[in-house]
Amino acid sequence: QVQLVESGGGLVQPGGSLRLSCAASGSIFSIYRMAWYRQAPGKQREWVAATTSGGGRNYADSVEGRFTISRDYAKNTVHLQMDSLKPEDTAIYYCNVRGRGTSAAQFDSWGQGTQVTVSS
């Protein structure tokens, strides 16, 4: 019963910026990991960035130095700041959250996806 709501996608020109947000709600006891994935047309879904409760951050080589993932612990929200966007970044971006529910059962939830289009 953990739900993720994503926002912030849109159309931008190459070199532009976007900030994606993902808010988790429901019967959440704790969150272990929050991450972003993306899927371009005709391609497989790929991992983009992740952050854990310990504060660690990891990025795919394709976005290293351009994207920044951050987590708001109080709001159970994760953001993805995307700078210096390239046409190759065009994809549907999905939020993923893993954690423990109040019932003690673990969960692995996905957002509905938000479209990011980089084009001139």
C-alpha positions in Angstrom: 0.0 0.0 0.0 3.0 2.3 -0.5 2.3 4.7 -3.3 4.8 6.9 -5.2 3.8 10.1 -7.0 6.3 11.6 -9.4 6.4 15.1 -10.9 8.6 17.6 -12.6 9.0 16.1 -16.1 8.6 18.2 -19.2 10.1 19.4 -22.4 13.5 21.2 -22.3 16.2 22.2 -24.8 19.6 20.6 -24.8 21.7 22.1 -22.0 18.6 22.9 -19.9 17.6 21.7 -16.5 14.8 19.9 -14.8 14.1 18.8 -11.3 12.1 15.6 -10.7 10.4 14.8 -7.4 9.0 11.6 -6.0 6.9 11.5 -2.8 6.2 8.2 -1.1 3.1 7.8 1.0 1.3 5.0 2.8 2.1 2.7 5.7 5.8 3.4 5.8 8.0 2.5 8.7 11.3 3.2 7.1 12.9 3.6 3.7 16.1 1.8 2.9 16.7 3.1 -0.6 15.3 5.6 -3.1 16.3 5.5 -6.7 15.6 6.7 -10.2 15.4 4.6 -13.4 14.6 5.6 -16.9 13.4 4.0 -20.1 13.9 5.4 -23.5 11.7 4.4 -26.5 12.8 1.0 -27.8 15.3 0.5 -25.0 15.4 -1.4 -21.8 14.9 0.3 -18.5 18.2 1.4 -16.9 19.3 2.5 -13.5 20.1 6.2 -13.2 20.8 7.1 -9.6 20.2 5.9 -6.0 20.6 7.0 -2.4 20.4 5.1 0.8 19.4 6.0 4.4 23.1 6.2 5.2 23.5 9.1 2.8 25.4 7.3 0.0 24.8 8.4 -3.5 25.5 6.6 -6.7 25.1 7.4 -10.4 25.2 5.8 -13.7 28.2 6.8 -15.8 26.0 8.4 -18.4 24.7 11.0 -15.9 27.7 11.4 -13.5 28.5 15.0 -13.0 25.2 16.2 -14.5 22.5 14.8 -12.2 22.2 15.1 -8.5 20.0 12.9 -6.4 18.8 14.1 -3.0 16.5 12.8 -0.3 14.2 14.7 2.1 13.9 12.3 5.1 11.1 14.2 6.8 8.9 14.2 3.7 9.8 10.7 2.3 10.7 12.4 -0.9 13.5 12.0 -3.4 14.6 14.5 -6.0 16.6 14.3 -9.1 18.2 17.5 -10.3 19.1 17.2 -13.9 21.5 19.7 -15.5 23.2 20.0 -18.8 20.5 17.8 -20.3 21.2 16.0 -23.6 18.8 14.5 -26.2 20.0 11.1 -25.0 18.4 11.8 -21.6 15.0 11.7 -23.2 13.0 8.9 -21.5 10.3 8.1 -19.0 11.8 8.4 -15.6 10.6 6.1 -12.8 11.0 6.4 -9.1 11.7 3.3 -7.0 11.6 3.0 -3.2 12.5 0.0 -1.0 11.7 -0.1 2.6 9.8 -1.6 5.5 6.1 -1.1 6.1 4.4 -0.5 9.4 3.3 -4.1 9.3 7.0 -5.1 9.2 6.6 -6.4 5.6 9.2 -5.0 3.2 8.1 -3.3 0.0 9.6 -2.4 -3.4 7.4 0.2 -5.1 7.5 2.0 -8.4 6.1 5.3 -9.5 3.9 5.8 -12.6 6.7 7.5 -14.5 7.2 11.1 -15.7 8.2 12.0 -19.3 11.4 13.9 -19.9 12.0 15.2 -23.4 15.2 17.0 -24.4 14.9 18.4 -27.9 15.6 21.6 -29.8 
